[in-house]
Amino acid sequence: MRRYSAFAIAREAARHHLGWERAWRSPTPKAHYDVIIVGAGGHGLATAYYLGKNHGIRNVAVIEKGWLGGGNTGRNTTIIRSNYLQDPSAAIYEKARSLYETLSQDLNYNIMFSPRGVMMLAQTQHEIRGYQRTAHANALQGVATEFISPRRVKELCPIINIDGPRYPVLGALWQARGGTARHDAVAWGYARACSDMGMDIIQQTEVTGVRREGGRVVGVDTTKGYIGCGKLGIVVAGHSGVMAERAGFRLPIESVALQALVSEPIKPVMDVVVMANTVHGYMSQSDKGEMVIGGGADGFNNYTQRGSFHHVEETVRALVETFPIISRLKMLRWWGGIVDMTGDRSPIISKTPVEGIFVNCGWGTGGFKAIPGSGWAMAELMAKGHSPLAEEFSMTRFREGKFIDESVAAGVAH
Ligand SMILES: Cc1cc2nc3c(=O)[nH]c(=O)nc-3n(C[C@H](O)[C@H](O)[C@H](O)COP(=O)(O)OP(=O)(O)OC[C@H]3O[C@@H](n4cnc5c(N)ncnc54)[C@H](O)[C@@H]3O)c2cc1C
């Protein structure tokens, strides 16, 4: 595949843009692959990419029931940070964040990584202590964060009302190299690189069953027929429980809809990401000028991908206290994605009871930021049977009581 470059743009401009190739092929499935990944979201595509790049495994298919990136990957608010509390989490999220720094160059695809800085507001005494504790933990983990004063918050984000009537801003946990990236571009960039390595991305094809022989996976049934495989990676986020059942085991996962909304585009008013967990809402401004706003999760399990009025009302009401400037903005659209929640709010990257089947799920409300690190670890686990980054995230931790409690860092904020 030809590289994208300034020279390529000039060349194509001169010939009326008739020479661009398709970014990825749409092949007919082969009868057998060494590895099949179910789910062409960011995590599935990143797994395939690092299988090829780091381990030389290229006879790979990624099978997607809809269109690639059409799940949570294309529905999230794109916040990237690594200021988690527990050591295994900080390790994998910081690995991901550091890979994001050079991902555009690695993939030769502009994923628009924007390390504009992320602040998590402390609006109660309890939050001050919690975030100071996280800042200390991050210092020990080698993750660059700091607890900053209300004055510094106001300097970094002048549109914040720090003297809010109910919840004044008392400080913030600040990660200067956190930020955002363009979610579709992350999926598209990985897909293009996978296709370039000879991997098959098979869209509009649902995996409907998993075949086993002697306790080992041998292939999958799909809406385009049976396809054999040596190893199978299940990377389907909100449908993990459904796929696990098809494969013959159970996962400690619940699926709920998480919602987001965007405003009409306006002139630049903020160049950082702000999360206000107490009032519950988070906001950044997209390059188009829309205010991108994250809302809450439904309080009941479901598989819907839509928004609801009461969430919009609650989220906007909460944010208006902290950002009075948005009170007169029109909201343009809102939507939902099906997120996969574990009890300790940490992911599962694991072998399963079925030989040859691996699962990567449980990223819940905050897995976009983890995509490169998660793909790196999952690929290593699938190729070698072991990955230091994934070790603590085995599904056996729920049986053994070795939880990685990130309910505060993950919450429903990102
Ligand atoms: C509204 C919202 C806001 C969010 N905000 C953030 C944020 O700011 N920062 C952050 O870090 N994270 C955020 N997240 C979470 C993040 O989006 C997810 O954790 C991440 O995108 C999960 O990626 P994935 O590749 O695992 O799943 P997905 O992108 O959902 O991909 C899974 C794919 O599997 C496919 N699939 C399912 N079943 C089958 C089957 N049987 N056969 C074939 N294909 C199948 C689906 O169609 C889907 O495309 C947010 C999520 C939502 C919904």
The ligand as an SDF file (V2000), in Angstrom:
LIG
                    3D

 53 58  0  0  0  0  0  0  0  0999 V2000
  -20.8040    7.2190   25.1470 C   0  0  0  0  0  0  0  0  0  0  0  0
  -19.4590    6.6150   25.4490 C   0  0  0  0  0  0  0  0  0  0  0  0
  -18.4200    7.4340   25.8390 C   0  0  0  0  0  0  0  0  0  0  0  0
  -17.1700    6.8790   26.1080 C   0  0  0  0  0  0  0  0  0  0  0  0
  -16.1340    7.7260   26.3930 N   0  0  0  0  0  0  0  0  0  0  0  0
  -14.8810    7.2290   26.5550 C   0  0  0  0  0  0  0  0  0  0  0  0
  -13.7940    8.1220   26.7480 C   0  0  0  0  0  0  0  0  0  0  0  0
  -13.9480    9.3480   26.7390 O   0  0  0  0  0  0  0  0  0  0  0  0
  -12.5650    7.5790   26.9390 N   0  0  0  0  0  0  0  0  0  0  0  0
  -12.3640    6.2300   26.9660 C   0  0  0  0  0  0  0  0  0  0  0  0
  -11.2330    5.8070   27.1910 O   0  0  0  0  0  0  0  0  0  0  0  0
  -13.3850    5.3650   26.7210 N   0  0  0  0  0  0  0  0  0  0  0  0
  -14.6440    5.8250   26.5360 C   0  0  0  0  0  0  0  0  0  0  0  0
  -15.6890    4.9680   26.2970 N   0  0  0  0  0  0  0  0  0  0  0  0
  -15.4560    3.5140   26.3180 C   0  0  0  0  0  0  0  0  0  0  0  0
  -14.8550    3.0370   25.0080 C   0  0  0  0  0  0  0  0  0  0  0  0
  -15.6110    3.5150   23.9250 O   0  0  0  0  0  0  0  0  0  0  0  0
  -14.8290    1.5100   24.9580 C   0  0  0  0  0  0  0  0  0  0  0  0
  -14.2620    0.9640   26.1290 O   0  0  0  0  0  0  0  0  0  0  0  0
  -13.9930    1.0100   23.7620 C   0  0  0  0  0  0  0  0  0  0  0  0
  -14.3220    1.7120   22.5950 O   0  0  0  0  0  0  0  0  0  0  0  0
  -14.2460   -0.4560   23.5630 C   0  0  0  0  0  0  0  0  0  0  0  0
  -13.6480   -0.8360   22.3400 O   0  0  0  0  0  0  0  0  0  0  0  0
  -13.8220   -2.3020   21.8140 P   0  0  0  0  0  0  0  0  0  0  0  0
  -12.9870   -2.4260   20.6070 O   0  0  0  0  0  0  0  0  0  0  0  0
  -13.5900   -3.2530   22.9320 O   0  0  0  0  0  0  0  0  0  0  0  0
  -15.3840   -2.4030   21.5230 O   0  0  0  0  0  0  0  0  0  0  0  0
  -16.2820   -1.9040   20.2990 P   0  0  0  0  0  0  0  0  0  0  0  0
  -15.7340   -0.6990   19.6500 O   0  0  0  0  0  0  0  0  0  0  0  0
  -17.6850   -1.8540   20.8160 O   0  0  0  0  0  0  0  0  0  0  0  0
  -16.1070   -3.0840   19.2560 O   0  0  0  0  0  0  0  0  0  0  0  0
  -16.6910   -4.3660   19.4380 C   0  0  0  0  0  0  0  0  0  0  0  0
  -17.1830   -4.8090   18.0820 C   0  0  0  0  0  0  0  0  0  0  0  0
  -17.6030   -6.1760   18.1650 O   0  0  0  0  0  0  0  0  0  0  0  0
  -18.6370   -6.3390   17.2120 C   0  0  0  0  0  0  0  0  0  0  0  0
  -19.3680   -7.5890   17.5370 N   0  0  0  0  0  0  0  0  0  0  0  0
  -20.1130   -7.8530   18.6160 C   0  0  0  0  0  0  0  0  0  0  0  0
  -20.6030   -9.1040   18.5500 N   0  0  0  0  0  0  0  0  0  0  0  0
  -20.1490   -9.6420   17.3890 C   0  0  0  0  0  0  0  0  0  0  0  0
  -20.3030  -10.9050   16.7560 C   0  0  0  0  0  0  0  0  0  0  0  0
  -21.0380  -11.8920   17.3040 N   0  0  0  0  0  0  0  0  0  0  0  0
  -19.7070  -11.1170   15.5530 N   0  0  0  0  0  0  0  0  0  0  0  0
  -18.9450  -10.1420   14.9710 C   0  0  0  0  0  0  0  0  0  0  0  0
  -18.7550   -8.9130   15.5410 N   0  0  0  0  0  0  0  0  0  0  0  0
  -19.3450   -8.6770   16.7400 C   0  0  0  0  0  0  0  0  0  0  0  0
  -19.4770   -5.0840   17.3940 C   0  0  0  0  0  0  0  0  0  0  0  0
  -20.2830   -4.8380   16.2520 O   0  0  0  0  0  0  0  0  0  0  0  0
  -18.3950   -4.0200   17.5970 C   0  0  0  0  0  0  0  0  0  0  0  0
  -18.0500   -3.3280   16.4120 O   0  0  0  0  0  0  0  0  0  0  0  0
  -16.9690    5.4730   26.0250 C   0  0  0  0  0  0  0  0  0  0  0  0
  -18.0220    4.6420   25.6310 C   0  0  0  0  0  0  0  0  0  0  0  0
  -19.2600    5.2100   25.3160 C   0  0  0  0  0  0  0  0  0  0  0  0
  -20.3670    4.3060   24.8600 C   0  0  0  0  0  0  0  0  0  0  0  0
  1  2  1  0
  2  3  1  0
  2 52  2  0
  3  4  2  0
  4  5  1  0
  4 50  1  0
  5  6  2  0
  6  7  1  0
  6 13  1  0
  7  8  2  0
  7  9  1  0
  9 10  1  0
 10 11  2  0
 10 12  1  0
 12 13  2  0
 13 14  1  0
 14 15  1  0
 14 50  1  0
 15 16  1  0
 16 17  1  0
 16 18  1  0
 18 19  1  0
 18 20  1  0
 20 21  1  0
 20 22  1  0
 22 23  1  0
 23 24  1  0
 24 25  2  0
 24 26  1  0
 24 27  1  0
 27 28  1  0
 28 29  2  0
 28 30  1  0
 28 31  1  0
 31 32  1  0
 32 33  1  0
 33 34  1  0
 33 48  1  0
 34 35  1  0
 35 36  1  0
 35 46  1  0
 36 37  1  0
 36 45  1  0
 37 38  2  0
 38 39  1  0
 39 40  1  0
 39 45  2  0
 40 41  1  0
 40 42  2  0
 42 43  1  0
 43 44  2  0
 44 45  1  0
 46 47  1  0
 46 48  1  0
 48 49  1  0
 50 51  2  0
 51 52  1  0
 52 53  1  0
M  END
$$$$
